[in-house]
């Protein structure tokens, strides 16, 4: 895959994470809802993918942890919907 495509994938991930955070701060989405955790995980996954081509250990670690926390949030959301 060429460098430009990898950069675009990473930038799309950054935009998703930043817009998601803005939506949270502007109270358009709920931090305990599906969208917040899903978009954080998806955006971080795109960033992580770009980091496989443009390696940076510190960035890889934070994005990996971000994905794990987001998956935890999705699990909590799923369990809350299941018991409702």
PDB file as gemmi writes it, atoms N, CA and C in Angstrom:
CRYST1    1.000    1.000    1.000  90.00  90.00  90.00 P 1                      
ATOM      1  N   UNK A   1       0.859  -1.171   0.000  1.00  0.00           N  
ATOM      2  CA  UNK A   1       0.000   0.000   0.000  1.00  0.00           C  
ATOM      3  C   UNK A   1       0.903   1.232   0.000  1.00  0.00           C  
ATOM      4  N   UNK A   2       0.525   2.240  -0.775  1.00  0.00           N  
ATOM      5  CA  UNK A   2       1.396   3.419  -0.860  1.00  0.00           C  
ATOM      6  C   UNK A   2       1.231   4.326   0.366  1.00  0.00           C  
ATOM      7  N   UNK A   3       2.215   5.153   0.576  1.00  0.00           N  
ATOM      8  CA  UNK A   3       2.292   6.004   1.757  1.00  0.00           C  
ATOM      9  C   UNK A   3       1.119   6.974   1.854  1.00  0.00           C  
ATOM     10  N   UNK A   4       0.682   7.515   0.725  1.00  0.00           N  
ATOM     11  CA  UNK A   4      -0.434   8.463   0.738  1.00  0.00           C  
ATOM     12  C   UNK A   4      -1.708   7.798   1.260  1.00  0.00           C  
ATOM     13  N   UNK A   5      -1.991   6.594   0.786  1.00  0.00           N  
ATOM     14  CA  UNK A   5      -3.193   5.870   1.217  1.00  0.00           C  
ATOM     15  C   UNK A   5      -3.146   5.569   2.711  1.00  0.00           C  
ATOM     16  N   UNK A   6      -1.992   5.150   3.180  1.00  0.00           N  
ATOM     17  CA  UNK A   6      -1.829   4.863   4.601  1.00  0.00           C  
ATOM     18  C   UNK A   6      -2.035   6.134   5.425  1.00  0.00           C  
ATOM     19  N   UNK A   7      -1.491   7.253   4.971  1.00  0.00           N  
ATOM     20  CA  UNK A   7      -1.688   8.529   5.670  1.00  0.00           C  
ATOM     21  C   UNK A   7      -3.157   8.925   5.696  1.00  0.00           C  
ATOM     22  N   UNK A   8      -3.855   8.749   4.592  1.00  0.00           N  
ATOM     23  CA  UNK A   8      -5.282   9.095   4.532  1.00  0.00           C  
ATOM     24  C   UNK A   8      -6.070   8.235   5.526  1.00  0.00           C  
ATOM     25  N   UNK A   9      -5.766   6.944   5.591  1.00  0.00           N  
ATOM     26  CA  UNK A   9      -6.450   6.065   6.538  1.00  0.00           C  
ATOM     27  C   UNK A   9      -6.217   6.551   7.967  1.00  0.00           C  
ATOM     28  N   UNK A  10      -4.977   6.893   8.299  1.00  0.00           N  
ATOM     29  CA  UNK A  10      -4.674   7.407   9.635  1.00  0.00           C  
ATOM     30  C   UNK A  10      -5.367   8.727   9.930  1.00  0.00           C  
ATOM     31  N   UNK A  11      -5.401   9.610   8.948  1.00  0.00           N  
ATOM     32  CA  UNK A  11      -6.056  10.910   9.132  1.00  0.00           C  
ATOM     33  C   UNK A  11      -7.558  10.744   9.320  1.00  0.00           C  
ATOM     34  N   UNK A  12      -8.167   9.850   8.571  1.00  0.00           N  
ATOM     35  CA  UNK A  12      -9.602   9.567   8.754  1.00  0.00           C  
ATOM     36  C   UNK A  12      -9.837   9.078  10.182  1.00  0.00           C  
ATOM     37  N   UNK A  13      -8.955   8.220  10.686  1.00  0.00           N  
ATOM     38  CA  UNK A  13      -9.067   7.760  12.068  1.00  0.00           C  
ATOM     39  C   UNK A  13      -8.981   8.900  13.065  1.00  0.00           C  
ATOM     40  N   UNK A  14      -8.053   9.808  12.843  1.00  0.00           N  
ATOM     41  CA  UNK A  14      -7.911  10.974  13.722  1.00  0.00           C  
ATOM     42  C   UNK A  14      -9.178  11.823  13.689  1.00  0.00           C  
ATOM     43  N   UNK A  15      -9.708  12.067  12.507  1.00  0.00           N  
ATOM     44  CA  UNK A  15     -10.937  12.869  12.378  1.00  0.00           C  
ATOM     45  C   UNK A  15     -12.086  12.200  13.132  1.00  0.00           C  
ATOM     46  N   UNK A  16     -12.209  10.886  13.000  1.00  0.00           N  
ATOM     47  CA  UNK A  16     -13.285  10.163  13.701  1.00  0.00           C  
ATOM     48  C   UNK A  16     -13.145  10.323  15.208  1.00  0.00           C  
ATOM     49  N   UNK A  17     -11.945  10.146  15.741  1.00  0.00           N  
ATOM     50  CA  UNK A  17     -11.731  10.257  17.184  1.00  0.00           C  
ATOM     51  C   UNK A  17     -11.990  11.689  17.668  1.00  0.00           C  
ATOM     52  N   UNK A  18     -11.505  12.668  16.939  1.00  0.00           N  
ATOM     53  CA  UNK A  18     -11.677  14.070  17.352  1.00  0.00           C  
ATOM     54  C   UNK A  18     -13.142  14.500  17.265  1.00  0.00           C  
ATOM     55  N   UNK A  19     -13.821  14.129  16.184  1.00  0.00           N  
ATOM     56  CA  UNK A  19     -15.245  14.482  16.045  1.00  0.00           C  
ATOM     57  C   UNK A  19     -16.067  13.786  17.129  1.00  0.00           C  
ATOM     58  N   UNK A  20     -15.735  12.545  17.432  1.00  0.00           N  
ATOM     59  CA  UNK A  20     -16.434  11.826  18.498  1.00  0.00           C  
ATOM     60  C   UNK A  20     -16.260  12.542  19.831  1.00  0.00           C  
ATOM     61  N   UNK A  21     -15.048  12.982  20.109  1.00  0.00           N  
ATOM     62  CA  UNK A  21     -14.798  13.704  21.358  1.00  0.00           C  
ATOM     63  C   UNK A  21     -15.558  15.029  21.383  1.00  0.00           C  
ATOM     64  N   UNK A  22     -15.588  15.724  20.249  1.00  0.00           N  
ATOM     65  CA  UNK A  22     -16.351  16.969  20.175  1.00  0.00           C  
ATOM     66  C   UNK A  22     -17.844  16.707  20.417  1.00  0.00           C  
ATOM     67  N   UNK A  23     -18.370  15.655  19.814  1.00  0.00           N  
ATOM     68  CA  UNK A  23     -19.786  15.320  20.010  1.00  0.00           C  
ATOM     69  C   UNK A  23     -20.076  15.007  21.473  1.00  0.00           C  
ATOM     70  N   UNK A  24     -19.134  14.365  22.154  1.00  0.00           N  
ATOM     71  CA  UNK A  24     -19.300  14.091  23.578  1.00  0.00           C  
ATOM     72  C   UNK A  24     -19.330  15.400  24.362  1.00  0.00           C  
ATOM     73  N   UNK A  25     -18.374  16.287  24.103  1.00  0.00           N  
ATOM     74  CA  UNK A  25     -18.282  17.543  24.840  1.00  0.00           C  
ATOM     75  C   UNK A  25     -19.466  18.465  24.567  1.00  0.00           C  
ATOM     76  N   UNK A  26     -20.024  18.370  23.363  1.00  0.00           N  
ATOM     77  CA  UNK A  26     -21.190  19.206  23.031  1.00  0.00           C  
ATOM     78  C   UNK A  26     -22.503  18.507  23.384  1.00  0.00           C  
ATOM     79  N   UNK A  27     -22.391  17.381  24.109  1.00  0.00           N  
ATOM     80  CA  UNK A  27     -23.535  16.621  24.619  1.00  0.00           C  
ATOM     81  C   UNK A  27     -24.459  16.111  23.526  1.00  0.00           C  
ATOM     82  N   UNK A  28     -23.883  15.778  22.373  1.00  0.00           N  
ATOM     83  CA  UNK A  28     -24.656  15.200  21.267  1.00  0.00           C  
ATOM     84  C   UNK A  28     -24.684  13.679  21.354  1.00  0.00           C  
ATOM     85  N   UNK A  29     -23.693  13.101  22.037  1.00  0.00           N  
ATOM     86  CA  UNK A  29     -23.674  11.660  22.272  1.00  0.00           C  
ATOM     87  C   UNK A  29     -23.376  11.402  23.736  1.00  0.00           C  
ATOM     88  N   UNK A  30     -23.731  10.212  24.188  1.00  0.00           N  
ATOM     89  CA  UNK A  30     -23.549   9.811  25.583  1.00  0.00           C  
ATOM     90  C   UNK A  30     -22.280   8.967  25.703  1.00  0.00           C  
ATOM     91  N   UNK A  31     -21.469   9.244  26.708  1.00  0.00           N  
ATOM     92  CA  UNK A  31     -20.226   8.489  26.890  1.00  0.00           C  
ATOM     93  C   UNK A  31     -20.483   7.018  27.189  1.00  0.00           C  
ATOM     94  N   UNK A  32     -21.673   6.690  27.644  1.00  0.00           N  
ATOM     95  CA  UNK A  32     -22.016   5.295  27.936  1.00  0.00           C  
ATOM     96  C   UNK A  32     -22.762   4.638  26.780  1.00  0.00           C  
ATOM     97  N   UNK A  33     -22.983   5.394  25.713  1.00  0.00           N  
ATOM     98  CA  UNK A  33     -23.720   4.867  24.572  1.00  0.00           C  
ATOM     99  C   UNK A  33     -22.826   4.113  23.597  1.00  0.00           C  
ATOM    100  N   UNK A  34     -23.459   3.453  22.665  1.00  0.00           N  
ATOM    101  CA  UNK A  34     -22.773   2.658  21.657  1.00  0.00           C  
ATOM    102  C   UNK A  34     -21.862   3.503  20.778  1.00  0.00           C  
ATOM    103  N   UNK A  35     -22.365   4.640  20.287  1.00  0.00           N  
ATOM    104  CA  UNK A  35     -21.623   5.435  19.309  1.00  0.00           C  
ATOM    105  C   UNK A  35     -20.278   5.920  19.825  1.00  0.00           C  
ATOM    106  N   UNK A  36     -20.226   6.364  21.060  1.00  0.00           N  
ATOM    107  CA  UNK A  36     -18.975   6.889  21.606  1.00  0.00           C  
ATOM    108  C   UNK A  36     -17.885   5.819  21.597  1.00  0.00           C  
ATOM    109  N   UNK A  37     -18.182   4.668  22.150  1.00  0.00           N  
ATOM    110  CA  UNK A  37     -17.176   3.607  22.202  1.00  0.00           C  
ATOM    111  C   UNK A  37     -16.876   3.041  20.819  1.00  0.00           C  
ATOM    112  N   UNK A  38     -17.897   2.888  19.988  1.00  0.00           N  
ATOM    113  CA  UNK A  38     -17.687   2.343  18.649  1.00  0.00           C  
ATOM    114  C   UNK A  38     -16.789   3.245  17.813  1.00  0.00           C  
ATOM    115  N   UNK A  39     -17.107   4.527  17.760  1.00  0.00           N  
ATOM    116  CA  UNK A  39     -16.307   5.444  16.945  1.00  0.00           C  
ATOM    117  C   UNK A  39     -14.888   5.606  17.493  1.00  0.00           C  
ATOM    118  N   UNK A  40     -14.731   5.573  18.818  1.00  0.00           N  
ATOM    119  CA  UNK A  40     -13.386   5.621  19.384  1.00  0.00           C  
ATOM    120  C   UNK A  40     -12.580   4.392  18.989  1.00  0.00           C  
ATOM    121  N   UNK A  41     -13.195   3.226  19.066  1.00  0.00           N  
ATOM    122  CA  UNK A  41     -12.495   1.992  18.686  1.00  0.00           C  
ATOM    123  C   UNK A  41     -12.173   1.990  17.193  1.00  0.00           C  
ATOM    124  N   UNK A  42     -13.139   2.375  16.363  1.00  0.00           N  
ATOM    125  CA  UNK A  42     -12.937   2.353  14.916  1.00  0.00           C  
ATOM    126  C   UNK A  42     -11.872   3.364  14.489  1.00  0.00           C  
ATOM    127  N   UNK A  43     -11.962   4.580  15.016  1.00  0.00           N  
ATOM    128  CA  UNK A  43     -10.966   5.600  14.684  1.00  0.00           C  
ATOM    129  C   UNK A  43      -9.576   5.189  15.124  1.00  0.00           C  
ATOM    130  N   UNK A  44      -9.473   4.643  16.321  1.00  0.00           N  
ATOM    131  CA  UNK A  44      -8.173   4.194  16.821  1.00  0.00           C  
ATOM    132  C   UNK A  44      -7.638   3.016  16.014  1.00  0.00           C  
ATOM    133  N   UNK A  45      -8.517   2.159  15.553  1.00  0.00           N  
ATOM    134  CA  UNK A  45      -8.092   1.040  14.714  1.00  0.00           C  
ATOM    135  C   UNK A  45      -7.488   1.540  13.401  1.00  0.00           C  
ATOM    136  N   UNK A  46      -8.093   2.570  12.821  1.00  0.00           N  
ATOM    137  CA  UNK A  46      -7.545   3.148  11.591  1.00  0.00           C  
ATOM    138  C   UNK A  46      -6.182   3.784  11.848  1.00  0.00           C  
ATOM    139  N   UNK A  47      -6.061   4.488  12.963  1.00  0.00           N  
ATOM    140  CA  UNK A  47      -4.768   5.085  13.324  1.00  0.00           C  
ATOM    141  C   UNK A  47      -3.737   3.983  13.545  1.00  0.00           C  
ATOM    142  N   UNK A  48      -4.130   2.945  14.258  1.00  0.00           N  
ATOM    143  CA  UNK A  48      -3.227   1.829  14.521  1.00  0.00           C  
ATOM    144  C   UNK A  48      -2.757   1.188  13.219  1.00  0.00           C  
ATOM    145  N   UNK A  49      -3.663   1.042  12.280  1.00  0.00           N  
ATOM    146  CA  UNK A  49      -3.310   0.478  10.970  1.00  0.00           C  
ATOM    147  C   UNK A  49      -2.237   1.337  10.296  1.00  0.00           C  
ATOM    148  N   UNK A  50      -2.427   2.650  10.330  1.00  0.00           N  
ATOM    149  CA  UNK A  50      -1.437   3.532   9.705  1.00  0.00           C  
ATOM    150  C   UNK A  50      -0.089   3.450  10.417  1.00  0.00           C  
ATOM    151  N   UNK A  51      -0.120   3.186  11.714  1.00  0.00           N  
ATOM    152  CA  UNK A  51       1.126   3.080  12.483  1.00  0.00           C  
ATOM    153  C   UNK A  51       1.912   1.815  12.145  1.00  0.00           C  
ATOM    154  N   UNK A  52       1.251   0.829  11.590  1.00  0.00           N  
ATOM    155  CA  UNK A  52       1.968  -0.375  11.163  1.00  0.00           C  
ATOM    156  C   UNK A  52       2.897  -0.064   9.993  1.00  0.00           C  
ATOM    157  N   UNK A  53       2.568   0.987   9.237  1.00  0.00           N  
ATOM    158  CA  UNK A  53       3.393   1.403   8.100  1.00  0.00           C  
ATOM    159  C   UNK A  53       4.353   2.537   8.462  1.00  0.00           C  
ATOM    160  N   UNK A  54       3.922   3.386   9.376  1.00  0.00           N  
ATOM    161  CA  UNK A  54       4.743   4.521   9.835  1.00  0.00           C  
ATOM    162  C   UNK A  54       4.927   4.367  11.339  1.00  0.00           C  
ATOM    163  N   UNK A  55       5.846   3.484  11.715  1.00  0.00           N  
ATOM    164  CA  UNK A  55       5.967   3.025  13.094  1.00  0.00           C  
ATOM    165  C   UNK A  55       6.337   4.126  14.081  1.00  0.00           C  
ATOM    166  N   UNK A  56       5.614   4.124  15.203  1.00  0.00           N  
ATOM    167  CA  UNK A  56       5.916   4.973  16.348  1.00  0.00           C  
ATOM    168  C   UNK A  56       5.407   4.217  17.568  1.00  0.00           C  
ATOM    169  N   UNK A  57       6.312   3.714  18.388  1.00  0.00           N  
ATOM    170  CA  UNK A  57       5.939   2.851  19.506  1.00  0.00           C  
ATOM    171  C   UNK A  57       4.980   3.523  20.482  1.00  0.00           C  
ATOM    172  N   UNK A  58       5.276   4.755  20.868  1.00  0.00           N  
ATOM    173  CA  UNK A  58       4.417   5.444  21.840  1.00  0.00           C  
ATOM    174  C   UNK A  58       2.993   5.606  21.299  1.00  0.00           C  
ATOM    175  N   UNK A  59       2.878   5.986  20.039  1.00  0.00           N  
ATOM    176  CA  UNK A  59       1.548   6.152  19.436  1.00  0.00           C  
ATOM    177  C   UNK A  59       0.836   4.811  19.321  1.00  0.00           C  
ATOM    178  N   UNK A  60       1.583   3.767  18.988  1.00  0.00           N  
ATOM    179  CA  UNK A  60       0.996   2.431  18.895  1.00  0.00           C  
ATOM    180  C   UNK A  60       0.431   2.008  20.243  1.00  0.00           C  
ATOM    181  N   UNK A  61       1.184   2.238  21.319  1.00  0.00           N  
ATOM    182  CA  UNK A  61       0.734   1.845  22.654  1.00  0.00           C  
ATOM    183  C   UNK A  61      -0.542   2.575  23.037  1.00  0.00           C  
ATOM    184  N   UNK A  62      -0.589   3.894  22.844  1.00  0.00           N  
ATOM    185  CA  UNK A  62      -1.787   4.645  23.244  1.00  0.00           C  
ATOM    186  C   UNK A  62      -2.999   4.238  22.418  1.00  0.00           C  
ATOM    187  N   UNK A  63      -2.821   4.000  21.134  1.00  0.00           N  
ATOM    188  CA  UNK A  63      -3.960   3.598  20.304  1.00  0.00           C  
ATOM    189  C   UNK A  63      -4.441   2.193  20.657  1.00  0.00           C  
ATOM    190  N   UNK A  64      -3.511   1.295  20.958  1.00  0.00           N  
ATOM    191  CA  UNK A  64      -3.881  -0.056  21.360  1.00  0.00           C  
ATOM    192  C   UNK A  64      -4.690  -0.023  22.655  1.00  0.00           C  
ATOM    193  N   UNK A  65      -4.223   0.763  23.618  1.00  0.00           N  
ATOM    194  CA  UNK A  65      -4.949   0.895  24.889  1.00  0.00           C  
ATOM    195  C   UNK A  65      -6.303   1.558  24.667  1.00  0.00           C  
ATOM    196  N   UNK A  66      -6.355   2.555  23.790  1.00  0.00           N  
ATOM    197  CA  UNK A  66      -7.612   3.245  23.469  1.00  0.00           C  
ATOM    198  C   UNK A  66      -8.635   2.251  22.919  1.00  0.00           C  
ATOM    199  N   UNK A  67      -8.177   1.352  22.058  1.00  0.00           N  
ATOM    200  CA  UNK A  67      -9.064   0.326  21.496  1.00  0.00           C  
ATOM    201  C   UNK A  67      -9.563  -0.601  22.604  1.00  0.00           C  
ATOM    202  N   UNK A  68      -8.676  -1.050  23.480  1.00  0.00           N  
ATOM    203  CA  UNK A  68      -9.091  -1.942  24.571  1.00  0.00           C  
ATOM    204  C   UNK A  68     -10.138  -1.284  25.469  1.00  0.00           C  
ATOM    205  N   UNK A  69      -9.913  -0.023  25.809  1.00  0.00           N  
ATOM    206  CA  UNK A  69     -10.880   0.688  26.655  1.00  0.00           C  
ATOM    207  C   UNK A  69     -12.208   0.853  25.929  1.00  0.00           C  
ATOM    208  N   UNK A  70     -12.162   1.146  24.646  1.00  0.00           N  
ATOM    209  CA  UNK A  70     -13.388   1.296  23.861  1.00  0.00           C  
ATOM    210  C   UNK A  70     -14.144  -0.027  23.755  1.00  0.00           C  
ATOM    211  N   UNK A  71     -13.412  -1.117  23.595  1.00  0.00           N  
ATOM    212  CA  UNK A  71     -14.062  -2.432  23.559  1.00  0.00           C  
ATOM    213  C   UNK A  71     -14.707  -2.756  24.906  1.00  0.00           C  
ATOM    214  N   UNK A  72     -14.052  -2.358  25.978  1.00  0.00           N  
ATOM    215  CA  UNK A  72     -14.644  -2.513  27.307  1.00  0.00           C  
ATOM    216  C   UNK A  72     -15.952  -1.716  27.399  1.00  0.00           C  
ATOM    217  N   UNK A  73     -15.940  -0.492  26.885  1.00  0.00           N  
ATOM    218  CA  UNK A  73     -17.152   0.326  26.871  1.00  0.00           C  
ATOM    219  C   UNK A  73     -18.262  -0.315  26.051  1.00  0.00           C  
ATOM    220  N   UNK A  74     -17.920  -0.911  24.919  1.00  0.00           N  
ATOM    221  CA  UNK A  74     -18.918  -1.598  24.098  1.00  0.00           C  
ATOM    222  C   UNK A  74     -19.486  -2.816  24.830  1.00  0.00           C  
ATOM    223  N   UNK A  75     -18.622  -3.520  25.536  1.00  0.00           N  
ATOM    224  CA  UNK A  75     -19.083  -4.677  26.312  1.00  0.00           C  
ATOM    225  C   UNK A  75     -20.054  -4.238  27.404  1.00  0.00           C  
ATOM    226  N   UNK A  76     -19.715  -3.148  28.107  1.00  0.00           N  
ATOM    227  CA  UNK A  76     -20.614  -2.624  29.140  1.00  0.00           C  
ATOM    228  C   UNK A  76     -21.943  -2.189  28.526  1.00  0.00           C  
ATOM    229  N   UNK A  77     -21.891  -1.521  27.364  1.00  0.00           N  
ATOM    230  CA  UNK A  77     -23.113  -1.076  26.697  1.00  0.00           C  
ATOM    231  C   UNK A  77     -23.978  -2.289  26.334  1.00  0.00           C  
ATOM    232  N   UNK A  78     -23.346  -3.323  25.773  1.00  0.00           N  
ATOM    233  CA  UNK A  78     -24.076  -4.523  25.366  1.00  0.00           C  
ATOM    234  C   UNK A  78     -24.735  -5.191  26.566  1.00  0.00           C  
ATOM    235  N   UNK A  79     -24.000  -5.302  27.653  1.00  0.00           N  
ATOM    236  CA  UNK A  79     -24.558  -5.935  28.860  1.00  0.00           C  
ATOM    237  C   UNK A  79     -25.719  -5.131  29.438  1.00  0.00           C  
ATOM    238  N   UNK A  80     -25.622  -3.802  29.376  1.00  0.00           N  
ATOM    239  CA  UNK A  80     -26.710  -2.966  29.909  1.00  0.00           C  
ATOM    240  C   UNK A  80     -27.964  -3.096  29.049  1.00  0.00           C  
ATOM    241  N   UNK A  81     -27.785  -3.244  27.741  1.00  0.00           N  
ATOM    242  CA  UNK A  81     -28.945  -3.421  26.854  1.00  0.00           C  
ATOM    243  C   UNK A  81     -29.561  -4.797  27.023  1.00  0.00           C  
ATOM    244  N   UNK A  82     -28.718  -5.775  27.287  1.00  0.00           N  
ATOM    245  CA  UNK A  82     -29.176  -7.152  27.466  1.00  0.00           C  
ATOM    246  C   UNK A  82     -30.024  -7.309  28.720  1.00  0.00           C  
ATOM    247  N   UNK A  83     -29.687  -6.566  29.784  1.00  0.00           N  
ATOM    248  CA  UNK A  83     -30.425  -6.680  31.053  1.00  0.00           C  
ATOM    249  C   UNK A  83     -31.642  -5.752  31.113  1.00  0.00           C  
ATOM    250  N   UNK A  84     -31.740  -4.827  30.174  1.00  0.00           N  
ATOM    251  CA  UNK A  84     -32.868  -3.878  30.175  1.00  0.00           C  
ATOM    252  C   UNK A  84     -34.130  -4.508  29.655  1.00  0.00           C  
TER     253      UNK A  84                                                      
END                                                                             
